[in-house]
Amino acid sequence: MTNKNETRLKLRTKKIALLLQDARIFTRYSPEKCAIFLGISEEQYLSYESGGQSPSLPELELLAFIFDVPLEHFWGNQVLAPQNQDTKEADFQSLLGLRKRIIQTRLRQWLQTTNLDNAQLSEKTGWDEQTIENIRQGTANLKLPELELLCAALDARVESLFDEKGRVGEWHRRKQSVEKFDQLSPDLQEFVSKPVNHPYIELARRLSDLSVEKLRAVAEGLLEITY
């Protein structure tokens, strides 16, 4: 083997190792668990992440499946966890605190606009009036069943409190998009997946934004051109 090919193999092995370690840390699996999944020793698995060895294609396919990342990820350059784990955990705590404050604010707004006073809400929920007042002041931290009970008392939907614009909301929308794609027929999935068909999809998206009157005008214009 030429020196050039040896260098290429070493570089590729190192790149796979970095992407593999990144994906594992991002999904919070332990090396021991990954080794068990592959049926190998933990020492051998760690050699995959250190660049001493490289996994086989079937092993990499299984790891991609376990980590829930596209197999193509290991041919790319984008990392999943650019920050160290401590920073990532701190980010989670910051995100959690922000979401709690947002929900507390939304609840306060709902309580300000409702016609129900503390006594009436106390009767509907079974809580004492001080608890209701704490919610009004934004100092109560409701658990999910309690939040659902309050939403029912206010004739509101708990789903309206789901994260929409934050990181969790973006993740949720992506998951929903994947689920909707999986529900398409195989023919439609194949059509959507081909880049050559993307202009047609973009055209359909633009047409969907038009009013009925404008769509009718477009159809009439096409008929005039055709005939």
ABEGO torsion letter per residue (X at the ends): XBAAAAAAAAAAAAAAAAAAAAAAAAAGBBAAAAAAAAGBBAAAAAAAAAGABBBBAAAAAAAAAAAGBBAAAAABABBABABBAAAAAAAAAAAAAAAAAAAAAAAAAAAAABABBAAAAAAAAGBBAAAAAAAAAGABBBBAAAAAAAAAAAGBBAAAABBAABAAAAAAAAAAAAAAAAABBAAAAAAAABAAAAAAAAAAAAAAABBAAAAAAAAAAAAAAAX
